[in-house]
């Protein structure tokens, strides 16, 4: 169970890093936000999917 919680925290840290990088990129390229959003959306969706899978595995293994 401890390993699961650590994995969950690690995944959340990854999400925060991705969001921070996304905001930095948006600040750098204020003129062209749309292409950056289009490029980052699949990445964010992938990270969210990984987190959902991890949470499901953790909740299944805890029971």
C-alpha positions as CSV (number, residue, x, y, z in Angstrom):
1,X,0.0,0.0,0.0
2,X,2.8,2.4,0.8
3,X,4.3,1.9,-2.6
4,X,1.0,2.7,-4.2
5,X,0.7,6.0,-2.3
6,X,4.3,6.9,-3.3
7,X,3.5,6.1,-7.0
8,X,0.4,8.3,-6.8
9,X,2.4,11.2,-5.3
10,X,5.0,10.7,-8.0
11,X,2.4,10.8,-10.8
12,X,0.9,14.0,-9.3
13,X,4.4,15.6,-9.2
14,X,4.7,14.6,-12.9
15,X,1.3,16.4,-13.6
16,X,2.4,19.5,-11.8
17,X,5.7,19.5,-13.8
18,X,3.8,19.1,-17.1
19,X,1.5,22.0,-16.2
20,X,4.4,24.2,-15.1
21,X,6.2,23.5,-18.4
22,X,2.9,24.2,-20.3
23,X,2.5,27.6,-18.5
24,X,6.1,28.5,-19.2
25,X,5.7,27.7,-22.9
26,X,2.5,29.8,-23.0
27,X,4.4,32.7,-21.4
28,X,7.2,32.3,-23.9
29,X,4.9,32.1,-26.9
30,X,2.1,34.4,-25.9
31,X,1.3,35.2,-29.5
32,X,0.7,31.6,-30.6
33,X,-1.2,29.8,-27.8
34,X,-3.3,27.6,-30.0
35,X,-0.5,25.4,-31.4
36,X,1.0,24.8,-28.0
37,X,-2.4,23.8,-26.5
38,X,-2.9,21.4,-29.5
39,X,0.5,19.8,-28.9
40,X,0.2,19.5,-25.2
41,X,-3.4,18.1,-25.0
42,X,-2.4,14.5,-26.0
43,X,0.4,14.6,-23.4
44,X,-1.9,15.8,-20.6
45,X,-4.5,13.2,-21.6
46,X,-1.9,10.5,-21.5
47,X,-0.6,11.5,-18.1
48,X,-4.2,11.7,-16.7
49,X,-4.9,8.2,-18.1
50,X,-1.8,6.8,-16.5
51,X,-2.8,8.3,-13.1
52,X,-6.3,6.9,-13.4
53,X,-4.8,3.4,-14.1
54,X,-2.5,3.8,-11.1
55,X,-5.3,4.9,-8.8
56,X,-7.5,1.9,-9.9
57,X,-4.6,-0.5,-9.3
58,X,-4.0,1.0,-5.8
59,X,-7.7,0.8,-4.8
60,X,-7.9,-2.8,-6.1
61,X,-4.7,-3.9,-4.2
62,X,-5.8,-2.2,-1.0
63,X,-8.9,-4.4,-0.6
